[in-house]
Amino acid sequence: MSEGKKAGPFERIVTVTVDGDAVEAAKAQAARRLSQGMKIKGFRSGTAPRQVIEAAVGPDVLRREAIDGALPDIAVAALAEAGLEPAAPPRIEEMRDRDDSGVDVDIRVTLWPELKKTPKYRGRRIEVTSPRVDDGDIAEHIDRMRDQFAELKDVSREAFDGDYVLLDVKTSDGDEQVSAGSTNDLLYEVGSGGFLDGLDEALRGKAAGHIAGFDTVLPASMGEHGGSAVSVRVLVKQVKAKQLPDLTDEWVGDVSEYTTIEQLREALGEELSRSRLAAARGEFEQKLLETLRAETAVEIPDDLVAAEMDSVLRRFANRLAGGKVTLAHYLELTGQDEDSFVADVRSQAILNLETRVFLEAVAREEELEVGDDDVAEMVTILASAAEMSVEAYRKALGEGGQEKALAGDILRRKAVARLLEVATAIDADGKEIEFPAADAVSGPEVGGSDEEPEPAEDGA
């Protein structure tokens, strides 16, 4: 085997030799493999001698089969001897015949990239949305709770956004009335932007008894008439305004677990603070990683990108399958074409790999390690989430060859935690933000909370 020559920053071309003796020895096994799928008169499946199989398929076919069978073990042993650990499946670049009937095979080996230098991360200051909660935030949250219990009362004034109106709606195409869009006694919230385009504009400032008219195009969802241009006539029959309940201790006791306004305000303040601290911490982590990754210069080999794309696609396909959605249907629903989807997958794969390379460099620099206790703790957590016993989960990990991958995940999470320790989150005024321990940030919700979008794959 050759020592290997560089084919890129993290790629090597290694020449592996399968000599004539190895090829000859492998022919017997190749003949047995071929005979399994052949019907040869006078012999049971798999029992025909090598000479008979060679005569049936030809010497060149048997030789190729022998080389294909012998090469993987020889290549694995040769790469291990050279201390090369492929990060993606090695691939054959070229194969040349030898005088002894063997072959020399050039194999491209992709190695895992390593950063020579990490960007400065200690002392980084990252601006995030302030998690501070003031009296106005609490009052706004309470008003949203009151709005959920509001009653509709008839009013003798014009309708404006937030009011509800009782309507009769008639749509027509010229002199012909159209059933789509026509309805009686429709209770509609002014300003909601629903039902028909142009309806909100026609209703604003109109009182009960007023008739409004406008032209519009019916939504595509309205059956055979969807997309048709129609004229609309609307009769406002009633105007109703929301009447919020009075904020009293009695009302608080009726709609919550608390008995006084002050108890509710205190609980909401604590819950909003937890929620915003959790959101700010997530924003801090995301922005810190994005900032440092942008300053990380590393060339990701194409074979590694291709392997990660396969992994991203497999995970995505599994999620779609869980919702009984095909990829073709997903593309149709999202309006994407196949080329743009593949480009997005490639971008995500590169992002995942760049993040992983960076975090592993931080782990080396910080001398972070993963011990048996770390793995055992994570296996316990994952087994519980999967509703499996720890023993069964660990066995499944072993059978799938995933122990090393799990240890890598733990190591990278440790690297993220260290980055958050040595960097600082600040608000728009430059004031430092202190975060509690990660497991103390979340808590029970009171009356709902801000929602975070689903995170993208980040390779961490």
C-alpha positions as CSV (number, residue, x, y, z in Angstrom):
1,M,0.0,0.0,0.0
2,S,1.2,3.5,-0.8
3,E,1.5,6.1,2.0
4,G,-1.2,8.1,0.2
5,K,-1.0,11.5,-1.5
6,K,-3.1,14.6,-0.6
7,A,-6.1,15.2,-2.9
8,G,-7.4,18.1,-0.8
9,P,-7.0,19.5,2.7
10,F,-8.7,16.5,4.2
11,E,-8.6,13.9,1.4
12,R,-6.0,11.3,0.5
13,I,-5.5,9.0,-2.5
14,V,-4.3,5.6,-1.2
15,T,-3.1,2.8,-3.5
16,V,-4.1,-0.6,-2.3
17,T,-2.7,-3.8,-3.9
18,V,-4.7,-7.0,-4.4
19,D,-2.0,-9.3,-5.7
20,G,-2.4,-12.3,-7.9
21,D,-2.3,-14.8,-5.1
22,A,-5.1,-12.9,-3.3
23,V,-7.2,-12.8,-6.5
24,E,-6.7,-16.5,-7.1
25,A,-7.7,-17.3,-3.5
26,A,-10.8,-15.2,-3.8
27,K,-12.0,-16.9,-6.9
28,A,-13.3,-19.9,-5.0
29,Q,-15.5,-17.7,-2.8
30,A,-16.6,-15.7,-5.8
31,A,-17.6,-18.9,-7.6
32,R,-19.7,-19.9,-4.6
33,R,-21.5,-16.6,-4.5
34,L,-22.2,-16.7,-8.2
35,S,-23.5,-20.3,-8.1
36,Q,-26.1,-19.3,-5.5
37,G,-28.1,-17.6,-8.2
38,M,-27.5,-20.0,-11.1
39,K,-29.2,-23.2,-12.2
40,I,-26.6,-25.6,-13.5
41,K,-27.7,-29.1,-14.7
42,G,-26.4,-31.8,-12.4
43,F,-25.6,-29.5,-9.4
44,R,-27.6,-28.2,-6.5
45,S,-27.6,-24.4,-6.0
46,G,-24.3,-23.3,-4.6
47,T,-22.5,-26.7,-5.1
48,A,-21.1,-26.3,-8.7
49,P,-17.3,-26.4,-8.7
50,R,-15.3,-23.3,-9.6
51,Q,-14.3,-24.5,-13.0
52,V,-17.9,-25.1,-14.0
53,I,-18.9,-21.6,-12.8
54,E,-15.9,-20.0,-14.6
55,A,-16.9,-21.7,-17.8
56,A,-20.4,-20.5,-17.4
57,V,-19.8,-16.9,-16.7
58,G,-16.4,-16.4,-18.3
59,P,-12.9,-15.9,-16.6
60,D,-13.2,-12.0,-16.7
61,V,-16.5,-12.0,-14.8
62,L,-15.1,-14.4,-12.2
63,R,-12.0,-12.3,-11.8
64,R,-14.0,-9.1,-11.3
65,E,-16.2,-10.9,-8.7
66,A,-13.1,-12.1,-6.9
67,I,-11.5,-8.7,-6.8
68,D,-14.8,-7.1,-5.6
69,G,-15.0,-9.7,-2.8
70,A,-11.3,-9.4,-1.7
71,L,-10.9,-5.6,-1.9
72,P,-13.0,-4.4,1.0
73,D,-11.2,-6.4,3.7
74,I,-7.7,-5.6,2.2
75,A,-8.6,-1.9,2.0
76,V,-9.9,-1.8,5.6
77,A,-6.8,-3.5,6.9
78,A,-4.5,-1.2,4.8
79,L,-6.2,2.0,6.0
80,A,-6.1,0.9,9.6
81,E,-2.4,0.1,9.3
82,A,-1.8,3.6,7.9
83,G,-3.8,5.2,10.7
84,L,-6.4,6.6,8.4
85,E,-10.0,6.7,9.6
86,P,-12.5,7.5,6.8
87,A,-15.2,10.0,7.7
88,A,-17.2,8.9,4.6
89,P,-17.3,5.7,2.6
90,P,-14.0,5.5,0.6
91,R,-14.5,5.3,-3.2
92,I,-12.5,3.8,-6.0
93,E,-10.8,6.4,-8.2
94,E,-8.9,4.0,-10.6
95,M,-8.0,0.3,-10.9
96,R,-4.9,-0.9,-12.8
97,D,-4.0,-4.5,-13.7
98,R,-0.7,-5.9,-12.5
99,D,1.7,-8.3,-14.2
100,D,0.9,-11.0,-11.5
101,S,-2.8,-10.9,-12.5
102,G,-3.6,-8.8,-9.5
103,V,-4.7,-5.1,-9.4
104,D,-3.5,-1.8,-7.9
105,V,-6.5,0.3,-6.7
106,D,-6.5,4.0,-6.0
107,I,-8.9,4.8,-3.3
108,R,-10.1,8.3,-2.3
109,V,-10.2,8.5,1.5
110,T,-12.1,11.4,3.1
111,L,-10.8,12.4,6.6
112,W,-12.7,14.3,9.2
113,P,-11.8,18.0,8.9
114,E,-10.1,19.7,11.8
115,L,-9.6,23.4,12.5
116,K,-6.1,24.6,12.9
117,K,-7.3,27.7,14.8
118,T,-10.6,28.6,16.4
119,P,-12.0,32.1,16.3
120,K,-11.7,34.0,19.6
121,Y,-14.8,33.0,21.6
122,R,-13.8,33.9,25.2
123,G,-15.3,37.3,26.2
124,R,-17.6,37.6,23.2
125,R,-20.5,39.9,23.8
126,I,-23.7,39.0,21.9
127,E,-26.7,41.2,21.8
128,V,-30.1,39.5,22.4
129,T,-33.7,40.5,23.1
130,S,-34.0,41.7,26.6
131,P,-35.9,39.3,28.9
132,R,-36.9,42.0,31.3
133,V,-40.6,42.0,32.3
134,D,-42.3,45.3,33.4
135,D,-45.8,46.1,34.7
136,G,-46.9,46.9,31.2
137,D,-46.1,43.4,30.0
138,I,-48.0,41.9,32.8
139,A,-51.0,44.2,32.2
140,E,-51.0,43.3,28.5
141,H,-51.0,39.6,29.4
142,I,-53.9,40.0,31.8
143,D,-55.8,42.0,29.1
144,R,-55.3,39.1,26.7
145,M,-56.8,36.8,29.4
146,R,-59.7,39.1,29.9
147,D,-60.3,39.2,26.1
148,Q,-60.7,35.4,26.1
149,F,-63.6,35.8,28.5
150,A,-65.2,38.9,26.8
151,E,-68.9,39.0,25.9
152,L,-70.4,40.5,22.8
153,K,-72.8,43.4,23.4
154,D,-75.0,45.2,20.8
155,V,-73.9,48.8,20.2
156,S,-75.6,51.5,18.3
157,R,-72.5,53.0,16.7
158,E,-70.4,52.3,13.6
159,A,-68.2,49.2,13.4
160,F,-64.4,49.3,13.6
161,D,-61.5,46.8,13.9
162,G,-62.1,44.4,16.8
163,D,-65.9,44.7,16.6
164,Y,-68.2,41.9,15.4
165,V,-70.9,42.4,12.9
166,L,-73.9,40.2,11.9
167,L,-74.1,40.1,8.1
168,D,-76.1,39.0,5.1
169,V,-73.8,38.6,2.2
170,K,-74.9,38.2,-1.5
171,T,-72.4,37.6,-4.4
172,S,-73.3,37.9,-8.0
173,D,-71.8,37.7,-11.5
174,G,-73.7,40.3,-13.5
175,D,-77.4,39.6,-13.0
176,E,-76.8,36.1,-11.8
177,Q,-76.5,35.4,-8.1
178,V,-73.6,33.1,-7.1
179,S,-73.9,30.7,-4.2
180,A,-70.2,30.7,-3.3
181,G,-69.6,33.6,-0.9
182,S,-73.3,34.2,-0.3
183,T,-74.5,33.6,3.3
184,N,-77.0,34.9,5.9
185,D,-76.4,35.7,9.6
186,L,-72.6,35.6,9.3
187,L,-70.9,36.8,12.5
188,Y,-67.7,38.4,11.4
189,E,-64.8,40.2,13.2
190,V,-64.0,43.4,11.4
191,G,-60.2,43.6,10.6
192,S,-59.7,39.9,10.8
193,G,-58.8,39.7,7.1
194,G,-60.9,36.6,6.5
195,F,-63.8,35.4,4.3
196,L,-63.6,37.8,1.3
197,D,-60.9,40.3,0.2
198,G,-62.3,43.8,0.5
199,L,-64.8,43.0,3.2
200,D,-63.0,44.7,6.0
201,E,-62.7,48.0,4.0
202,A,-66.4,47.9,3.2
203,L,-67.4,47.4,6.8
204,R,-65.3,49.9,8.6
205,G,-67.4,52.9,9.8
206,K,-70.7,51.2,8.9
207,A,-73.6,51.0,11.4
208,A,-76.5,48.5,11.6
209,G,-78.8,48.9,8.6
210,H,-76.1,50.0,6.3
211,I,-75.6,48.3,2.9
212,A,-72.1,48.1,1.4
213,G,-71.0,47.0,-2.0
214,F,-67.6,46.1,-3.5
215,D,-66.0,43.9,-6.2
216,T,-63.7,41.0,-5.3
217,V,-62.3,37.7,-6.5
218,L,-63.6,34.6,-4.7
219,P,-60.9,32.5,-2.9
220,A,-59.8,29.4,-4.7
221,S,-61.1,27.3,-1.9
222,M,-64.7,28.1,-2.8
223,G,-65.3,25.2,-5.1
224,E,-66.1,25.6,-8.8
225,H,-66.6,29.4,-8.4
226,G,-63.2,29.8,-6.7
227,G,-61.1,32.5,-8.5
228,S,-64.1,34.1,-10.2
229,A,-64.7,37.9,-10.1
230,V,-67.9,38.8,-8.4
231,S,-69.8,41.8,-7.0
232,V,-70.7,41.7,-3.3
233,R,-73.6,43.3,-1.5
234,V,-73.4,43.3,2.3
235,L,-76.2,44.1,4.8
236,V,-75.0,45.1,8.3
237,K,-77.7,43.7,10.6
238,Q,-76.0,44.3,14.0
239,V,-72.8,45.7,15.4
240,K,-71.4,44.0,18.5
241,A,-68.5,45.2,20.7
242,K,-66.4,43.1,23.0
243,Q,-67.1,43.8,26.7
244,L,-64.2,42.6,28.8
245,P,-64.9,41.4,32.4
246,D,-63.9,43.7,35.2
247,L,-60.5,42.8,36.7
248,T,-61.5,41.8,40.2
249,D,-60.4,39.2,42.8
250,E,-63.6,37.4,42.2
251,W,-63.0,37.1,38.4
252,V,-59.4,36.0,39.0
253,G,-60.7,33.2,41.3
254,D,-63.2,32.1,38.7
255,V,-60.7,31.8,35.8
256,S,-57.4,30.8,37.5
257,E,-55.9,28.9,40.4
258,Y,-55.2,32.2,42.2
259,T,-57.6,34.2,44.5
260,T,-56.3,37.8,44.1
261,I,-55.2,40.1,41.4
262,E,-51.8,40.5,43.1
263,Q,-51.2,36.7,43.2
264,L,-52.1,36.5,39.5
265,R,-49.7,39.4,38.6
266,E,-46.9,37.9,40.6
267,A,-47.4,34.5,39.0
268,L,-47.6,36.0,35.5
269,G,-44.5,38.0,36.1
270,E,-42.5,34.9,37.2
271,E,-43.8,32.9,34.2
272,L,-43.1,35.6,31.7
273,S,-39.6,36.0,33.1
274,R,-38.9,32.3,32.8
275,S,-40.3,32.2,29.3
276,R,-38.3,35.3,28.2
277,L,-35.1,34.1,29.8
278,A,-35.5,30.7,28.0
279,A,-36.1,32.5,24.7
280,A,-33.1,34.9,25.3
281,R,-30.9,32.0,26.2
282,G,-31.9,30.2,23.0
283,E,-31.3,33.4,21.0
284,F,-27.9,33.8,22.7
285,E,-26.8,30.3,21.8
286,Q,-28.0,30.6,18.2
287,K,-26.4,34.0,17.6
288,L,-23.1,33.0,19.3
289,L,-22.8,29.9,17.1
290,E,-23.7,31.8,14.0
291,T,-21.2,34.5,14.7
292,L,-18.3,32.2,15.5
293,R,-19.2,29.8,12.6
294,A,-19.1,32.8,10.2
295,E,-15.5,33.4,11.3
296,T,-14.5,29.7,10.9
297,A,-12.7,28.9,7.7
298,V,-12.9,25.2,6.9
299,E,-13.2,23.4,3.5
300,I,-15.7,20.5,3.8
301,P,-14.9,17.6,1.4
302,D,-17.6,16.8,-1.2
303,D,-17.9,13.2,-0.1
304,L,-18.6,14.3,3.4
305,V,-21.2,16.8,2.2
306,A,-22.9,14.1,0.1
307,A,-23.0,11.7,3.1
308,E,-24.5,14.4,5.4
309,M,-27.1,15.3,2.7
310,D,-28.2,11.6,2.7
311,S,-28.5,11.8,6.5
312,V,-30.5,15.0,6.4
313,L,-32.8,13.6,3.7
314,R,-33.3,10.4,5.6
315,R,-34.3,12.2,8.8
316,F,-36.6,14.5,6.9
317,A,-38.2,11.6,5.0
318,N,-38.8,9.8,8.3
319,R,-40.6,12.9,9.7
320,L,-42.7,13.2,6.6
321,A,-43.5,9.5,6.8
322,G,-44.7,10.0,10.4
323,G,-47.2,12.5,9.1
324,K,-48.1,10.3,6.2
325,V,-46.8,12.9,3.7
326,T,-44.7,12.1,0.6
327,L,-41.8,14.2,-0.5
328,A,-43.6,15.0,-3.7
329,H,-46.7,16.2,-1.8
330,Y,-44.5,18.3,0.5
331,L,-42.9,20.0,-2.5
332,E,-46.3,20.7,-3.9
333,L,-47.6,22.1,-0.6
334,T,-44.6,24.4,-0.1
335,G,-44.4,25.4,-3.8
336,Q,-40.7,24.3,-4.1
337,D,-39.1,22.6,-7.0
338,E,-36.8,19.7,-6.7
339,D,-33.6,21.7,-7.5
340,S,-34.3,24.4,-4.9
341,F,-35.1,21.7,-2.3
342,V,-31.8,19.8,-3.0
343,A,-29.9,23.2,-2.8
344,D,-31.5,23.8,0.6
345,V,-30.6,20.3,1.8
346,R,-27.0,20.9,0.6
347,S,-26.8,24.2,2.5
348,Q,-28.2,22.6,5.6
349,A,-25.7,19.7,5.3
350,I,-22.7,22.1,5.0
351,L,-24.1,24.1,8.0
352,N,-24.3,21.0,10.1
353,L,-20.8,19.9,9.2
354,E,-19.2,23.4,9.8
355,T,-20.9,23.6,13.2
356,R,-19.7,20.1,14.2
357,V,-16.1,20.8,13.1
358,F,-16.1,24.1,15.0
359,L,-17.6,22.6,18.2
360,E,-15.1,19.7,18.1
361,A,-12.3,22.2,17.8
362,V,-13.6,24.0,20.9
363,A,-13.8,20.7,22.8
364,R,-10.2,19.9,22.0
365,E,-9.1,23.4,23.0
366,E,-11.0,23.3,26.2
367,E,-9.9,19.7,26.9
368,L,-13.5,18.5,27.3
369,E,-14.1,14.8,27.6
370,V,-17.1,12.4,27.7
371,G,-17.0,9.9,30.5
372,D,-18.9,6.7,31.1
373,D,-21.2,8.6,33.5
374,D,-22.1,11.1,30.9
375,V,-23.1,8.4,28.4
376,A,-25.0,6.5,31.1
377,E,-27.0,9.6,32.1
378,M,-27.9,10.4,28.5
379,V,-28.9,6.8,27.7
380,T,-31.2,6.9,30.8
381,I,-32.8,10.1,29.5
382,L,-33.2,8.8,25.9
383,A,-34.5,5.4,27.0
384,S,-37.1,7.1,29.1
385,A,-38.2,9.3,26.2
386,A,-38.4,6.2,24.0
387,E,-40.3,4.3,26.6
388,M,-37.7,1.6,26.7
389,S,-35.6,0.0,29.4
390,V,-32.1,1.3,29.8
391,E,-30.8,-2.2,28.9
392,A,-32.9,-2.5,25.8
393,Y,-31.9,1.0,24.6
394,R,-28.2,0.4,25.2
395,K,-28.5,-2.9,23.3
396,A,-30.1,-1.1,20.4
397,L,-27.4,1.5,20.4
398,G,-24.8,-1.2,20.3
399,E,-26.5,-3.1,17.5
400,G,-26.8,0.1,15.4
401,G,-23.2,1.1,16.1
402,Q,-24.3,4.4,17.5
403,E,-22.4,4.5,20.8
404,K,-19.6,6.6,19.2
405,A,-22.2,9.0,17.6
406,L,-23.9,9.4,21.0
407,A,-20.6,10.3,22.7
408,G,-19.9,12.8,20.0
409,D,-23.3,14.4,20.5
410,I,-22.6,14.7,24.2
411,L,-19.2,16.2,23.6
412,R,-20.5,18.9,21.3
413,R,-23.3,19.8,23.8
414,K,-20.5,20.2,26.3
415,A,-18.7,22.5,23.9
416,V,-21.8,24.6,23.5
417,A,-22.2,24.9,27.2
418,R,-18.6,26.0,27.6
419,L,-19.1,28.6,24.9
420,L,-22.1,30.0,26.8
421,E,-20.1,30.1,30.0
422,V,-17.2,32.1,28.5
423,A,-19.2,34.5,26.4
424,T,-21.7,37.2,27.6
425,A,-25.2,38.0,26.5
426,I,-26.1,41.7,26.6
427,D,-29.3,43.7,25.8
428,A,-29.6,46.7,23.4
429,D,-28.3,49.0,26.2
430,G,-25.2,46.9,26.7
431,K,-26.4,45.5,30.0
432,E,-25.3,42.0,30.8
433,I,-27.9,39.3,31.1
434,E,-27.6,36.6,33.7
435,F,-29.2,33.2,33.0
436,P,-30.2,30.7,35.6
437,A,-29.2,27.0,35.1
438,A,-30.7,25.7,31.9
439,D,-33.0,23.3,33.6
440,A,-34.4,26.1,35.9
441,V,-35.4,28.4,33.0
442,S,-38.6,26.6,31.9
443,G,-41.7,26.3,34.1
444,P,-45.4,25.9,34.0
445,E,-47.4,28.3,31.9
446,V,-50.0,30.7,33.1
447,G,-52.3,31.9,30.3
448,G,-50.0,31.0,27.4
449,S,-46.5,32.1,26.4
450,D,-44.5,33.3,23.4
451,E,-43.8,30.4,21.0
452,E,-40.5,29.5,19.5
453,P,-40.3,28.4,15.9
454,E,-39.1,24.8,15.4
455,P,-35.3,24.8,15.2
456,A,-33.5,23.7,12.1
457,E,-30.8,21.0,12.2
458,D,-27.7,22.6,13.6
459,G,-25.4,19.6,13.7
460,A,-24.7,20.3,17.4
